[in-house]
Amino acid sequence: MRVDQVYGQKKGPVVSFEFFPPRDEKSQSSFDAVIDELAPLKPDYLSVTFGAGGSTKDGSYQTVKHLTADANLPVVAYVAGYGLGPATIVDVLDKYRAIGIETIFVIRGDQPREPDFVPHPESFTYASDLIAFISEQYDFSLGCAGYPEGHLQAESLEKDIEHLKLKVDNGARYVVTQYFYDNVFYFDYVEKCRAAGITVPIIPGIMPVYTLKMTRMLSKVCGSSIPASMETILADLVNAPPDKVVDFGIEKAVEQCRGLLEQGVPGLHFYTMDRSRSTREILTRLRNEGLIQ
């Protein structure tokens, strides 16, 4: 499955879910239960992340293989280049190609937290470099990340968009954005990307509120701001039962997705955090409203 073709051919918005690979037997059981609950929603594709410095390299491969071979689901495999040498990247890509993967989502990746981690001297400094390397040797459909509020390490949003243009020029055929809670960030970002000559599909990433702690932690790590009006509600939920927080997250995400879909976005990419309830309820409500198929 080549994702760039899916975005080009499907009538209506493309729906995709993102997962990270389970780390042990207990989390594998939970992961399988989540897949069993979400697979009947028939997403157009699933993506599986790849840990910093290749920390989940083997687990990511096994998860991708499990989802394609055992669950017969369309899967996109992440590859993060930070710290890994070209030979390791080739080994990863060859294994994915051997099991029929046709689309790779390429990111630079974060620096591993292990203090003794030593990056390979020939590792890829930027995602654009890794995309160019893959494009020269393989026929994968390639995706890359975009940042509506700018990457935390970027000099400015404009410079960040210049880097995105380079990723596209080097072979990326679609963009999935970091999540955001104010749709204005996304639409302004798309407008600036188009003005910069970026013509590929730009897919909004959706991160429902799952817990208060996670929401605030991810906001700092990912650079995705929390609007003041939303912060007020989150403050009121500090002592609320966990289900009430999830309920709010679902309502907020439905409202956000509704606004995006009404403006004709090419798809929605849900960051599931390996959970099922929120994504399932959001998607069901949007389908009941006739906003997606």
C-alpha positions as CSV (number, residue, x, y, z in Angstrom):
1,M,0.0,0.0,0.0
2,R,1.4,3.3,-1.1
3,V,0.0,6.0,1.1
4,D,0.6,8.9,-1.4
5,Q,-1.7,7.1,-3.8
6,V,-4.3,6.6,-1.1
7,Y,-4.4,10.4,-0.5
8,G,-4.6,10.9,-4.3
9,Q,-7.3,8.4,-5.1
10,K,-9.7,8.1,-2.2
11,K,-13.0,10.0,-2.4
12,G,-13.3,11.7,1.0
13,P,-10.9,12.0,3.9
14,V,-8.3,9.3,4.6
15,V,-8.4,8.0,8.2
16,S,-5.2,6.7,9.9
17,F,-4.2,5.5,13.3
18,E,-0.8,5.6,14.9
19,F,0.6,3.1,17.5
20,F,3.9,2.5,19.3
21,P,5.2,-1.1,19.6
22,P,4.5,-2.9,22.8
23,R,7.5,-3.4,25.0
24,D,6.7,-6.6,26.8
25,E,4.3,-9.6,27.0
26,K,1.8,-7.7,29.2
27,S,1.7,-4.7,26.9
28,Q,1.4,-7.0,23.9
29,S,-1.8,-8.4,25.2
30,S,-3.2,-4.9,25.8
31,F,-2.0,-3.8,22.4
32,D,-3.8,-6.8,20.7
33,A,-7.0,-5.9,22.5
34,V,-6.8,-2.3,21.2
35,I,-6.2,-3.5,17.7
36,D,-9.2,-5.8,18.0
37,E,-11.3,-2.9,19.0
38,L,-10.1,-0.4,16.4
39,A,-9.6,-2.7,13.3
40,P,-13.4,-3.0,12.7
41,L,-13.4,0.8,12.1
42,K,-11.5,0.0,8.9
43,P,-8.9,2.8,8.9
44,D,-7.2,3.4,5.6
45,Y,-3.8,2.6,7.2
46,L,-2.0,2.2,10.5
47,S,1.4,3.5,11.4
48,V,3.9,2.1,13.8
49,T,6.5,4.3,15.5
50,F,10.3,3.7,15.8
51,G,12.1,4.5,19.0
52,A,14.9,7.0,19.5
53,G,18.2,5.7,18.4
54,G,16.6,2.5,17.1
55,S,15.6,1.5,20.7
56,T,12.4,-0.2,19.4
57,K,13.9,-1.3,16.1
58,D,13.2,-5.0,16.5
59,G,9.9,-4.4,18.3
60,S,8.7,-2.1,15.6
61,Y,9.5,-4.6,13.0
62,Q,7.8,-7.4,14.8
63,T,4.7,-5.2,15.4
64,V,4.6,-4.2,11.7
65,K,4.9,-7.8,10.7
66,H,2.2,-8.9,13.1
67,L,-0.2,-6.3,11.9
68,T,0.3,-7.1,8.2
69,A,0.7,-10.9,8.3
70,D,-1.6,-11.8,11.2
71,A,-4.2,-9.0,11.2
72,N,-4.0,-8.3,7.5
73,L,-4.0,-4.6,8.0
74,P,-2.4,-1.9,5.8
75,V,0.6,-0.6,7.7
76,V,3.1,2.2,7.4
77,A,6.5,1.7,9.1
78,Y,8.3,4.6,10.8
79,V,12.1,4.9,10.5
80,A,14.0,7.4,12.7
81,G,17.5,8.1,11.6
82,Y,19.1,9.8,14.6
83,G,22.2,7.9,15.7
84,L,22.0,5.1,13.2
85,G,24.5,4.4,10.5
86,P,23.6,3.8,6.8
87,A,24.1,0.0,7.1
88,T,21.6,-0.3,9.9
89,I,19.1,1.8,8.0
90,V,19.5,-0.4,4.9
91,D,19.0,-3.5,7.1
92,V,15.8,-2.1,8.5
93,L,14.5,-1.0,5.1
94,D,15.3,-4.4,3.5
95,K,13.4,-6.2,6.2
96,Y,10.4,-4.0,5.8
97,R,10.5,-4.4,2.0
98,A,10.8,-8.2,2.4
99,I,7.4,-8.3,4.2
100,G,5.7,-6.2,1.7
101,I,5.8,-2.7,3.3
102,E,5.6,0.0,0.6
103,T,5.4,3.2,2.7
104,I,7.9,4.5,5.1
105,F,7.4,7.5,7.4
106,V,10.7,9.2,7.9
107,I,11.7,11.3,10.9
108,R,15.0,12.4,12.3
109,G,14.0,11.1,15.8
110,D,14.9,12.3,19.2
111,Q,18.3,11.8,20.9
112,P,18.1,8.8,23.2
113,R,18.0,9.6,26.9
114,E,20.7,7.0,27.7
115,P,23.8,9.0,28.8
116,D,26.2,6.4,27.3
117,F,24.5,6.4,23.8
118,V,27.0,7.2,21.1
119,P,25.6,8.0,17.6
120,H,27.1,6.4,14.6
121,P,29.6,8.8,13.0
122,E,27.7,8.6,9.7
123,S,24.2,9.0,11.2
124,F,21.8,11.3,9.4
125,T,21.7,14.8,10.9
126,Y,18.3,15.7,9.4
127,A,15.2,13.9,8.2
128,S,15.8,15.4,4.7
129,D,19.1,13.7,4.5
130,L,17.6,10.3,5.4
131,I,14.8,10.9,2.9
132,A,17.3,11.6,0.1
133,F,19.3,8.4,1.1
134,I,16.2,6.2,0.9
135,S,14.9,7.8,-2.3
136,E,18.2,7.1,-4.1
137,Q,18.0,3.3,-3.2
138,Y,14.4,2.3,-2.8
139,D,11.0,2.8,-4.3
140,F,9.1,3.3,-1.1
141,S,6.3,5.9,-0.8
142,L,7.8,8.3,1.8
143,G,6.0,10.5,4.3
144,C,7.4,13.1,6.7
145,A,6.4,15.2,9.7
146,G,5.3,18.8,9.7
147,Y,5.0,21.2,12.7
148,P,2.2,23.8,12.6
149,E,3.6,25.6,15.6
150,G,7.2,25.1,14.5
151,H,9.6,22.4,15.6
152,L,11.0,23.1,19.1
153,Q,14.5,23.3,17.7
154,A,13.7,25.4,14.7
155,E,15.0,29.0,14.4
156,S,11.5,30.1,13.3
157,L,8.4,28.7,11.7
158,E,9.5,30.0,8.4
159,K,12.9,28.2,8.7
160,D,11.0,25.1,9.7
161,I,8.9,25.3,6.5
162,E,12.1,25.6,4.5
163,H,13.3,22.4,6.0
164,L,9.9,20.8,5.2
165,K,10.3,21.9,1.6
166,L,13.7,20.2,1.4
167,K,12.2,17.0,2.8
168,V,9.5,17.1,0.0
169,D,12.1,18.0,-2.6
170,N,14.2,15.0,-1.5
171,G,11.3,12.6,-1.9
172,A,8.6,12.9,0.7
173,R,5.1,12.6,-0.9
174,Y,2.9,13.4,2.1
175,V,3.1,15.2,5.4
176,V,1.5,14.4,8.7
177,T,1.5,17.2,11.2
178,Q,2.3,17.3,14.9
179,Y,-0.9,17.6,16.8
180,F,-2.4,21.0,17.7
181,Y,-5.5,22.1,19.6
182,D,-6.3,25.3,17.7
183,N,-7.2,24.7,14.0
184,V,-6.0,28.2,13.1
185,F,-2.4,26.8,13.5
186,Y,-3.1,24.1,10.9
187,F,-4.8,26.3,8.3
188,D,-2.2,29.0,8.6
189,Y,0.6,26.4,8.3
190,V,-0.9,24.9,5.2
191,E,-1.3,28.4,3.6
192,K,2.4,29.1,4.3
193,C,3.5,25.7,3.0
194,R,1.6,26.3,-0.2
195,A,3.2,29.7,-0.6
196,A,6.6,28.0,-0.2
197,G,5.8,25.7,-3.0
198,I,4.9,22.6,-1.0
199,T,2.1,20.9,-2.9
200,V,1.9,17.4,-1.3
201,P,-1.0,16.5,1.1
202,I,-0.6,17.9,4.6
203,I,-2.6,15.7,7.1
204,P,-3.6,17.1,10.5
205,G,-2.5,15.0,13.5
206,I,-5.2,14.6,16.2
207,M,-4.3,14.0,19.8
208,P,-7.3,13.6,22.1
209,V,-6.9,14.5,25.8
210,Y,-6.3,11.2,27.5
211,T,-5.1,12.3,30.9
212,L,-4.2,15.7,32.4
213,K,-0.6,14.7,33.1
214,M,0.0,13.3,29.6
215,T,-1.6,16.4,28.0
216,R,0.7,18.8,29.8
217,M,3.8,16.6,29.4
218,L,3.3,16.2,25.7
219,S,2.6,19.9,25.3
220,K,6.1,20.6,26.6
221,V,7.8,17.8,24.7
222,C,6.1,18.4,21.4
223,G,5.7,22.2,21.4
224,S,2.0,22.0,20.9
225,S,0.3,24.8,22.9
226,I,-2.8,24.4,25.0
227,P,-5.3,27.3,24.3
228,A,-6.3,29.4,27.4
229,S,-9.9,28.3,27.1
230,M,-8.9,24.7,27.1
231,E,-6.5,25.3,30.1
232,T,-9.4,26.6,32.1
233,I,-11.4,23.5,31.5
234,L,-8.4,21.2,32.3
235,A,-7.9,23.1,35.6
236,D,-11.6,22.4,36.5
237,L,-10.9,18.7,35.8
238,V,-8.0,18.3,38.1
239,N,-10.0,16.4,40.7
240,A,-12.4,14.8,38.2
241,P,-12.6,11.0,37.6
242,P,-10.3,9.8,34.7
243,D,-13.4,9.0,32.6
244,K,-14.5,12.6,32.8
245,V,-11.2,13.7,31.4
246,V,-11.5,11.2,28.6
247,D,-15.0,12.4,27.9
248,F,-13.8,16.0,27.6
249,G,-11.0,14.9,25.3
250,I,-13.5,13.1,23.0
251,E,-15.8,16.2,22.9
252,K,-12.9,18.5,22.1
253,A,-11.5,16.2,19.4
254,V,-14.9,15.8,17.7
255,E,-15.3,19.5,17.7
256,Q,-11.8,20.0,16.3
257,C,-12.2,17.3,13.6
258,R,-15.6,18.7,12.6
259,G,-14.0,22.1,12.0
260,L,-11.1,20.5,10.0
261,L,-13.4,18.3,7.9
262,E,-15.8,21.1,7.0
263,Q,-12.8,22.9,5.5
264,G,-11.9,19.9,3.3
265,V,-8.8,18.4,4.9
266,P,-7.5,15.4,3.1
267,G,-7.5,13.1,6.1
268,L,-7.2,12.7,9.9
269,H,-4.3,11.0,11.6
270,F,-5.1,9.9,15.2
271,Y,-2.4,9.5,17.7
272,T,-4.0,6.7,19.7
273,M,-1.3,6.3,22.4
274,D,-2.2,2.6,22.1
275,R,-5.7,3.3,23.5
276,S,-9.0,2.5,21.8
277,R,-12.0,4.3,23.4
278,S,-11.3,7.9,22.4
279,T,-10.5,7.1,18.8
280,R,-13.4,4.7,18.4
281,E,-15.9,7.1,19.8
282,I,-14.6,10.1,17.9
283,L,-14.6,8.3,14.6
284,T,-18.0,6.8,15.2
285,R,-19.5,10.2,15.9
286,L,-18.0,11.7,12.8
287,R,-19.3,8.9,10.7
288,N,-22.7,9.2,12.2
289,E,-22.6,12.9,11.2
290,G,-21.7,12.0,7.6
291,L,-18.4,13.8,7.8
292,I,-16.3,10.8,6.8
293,Q,-17.0,7.4,5.3
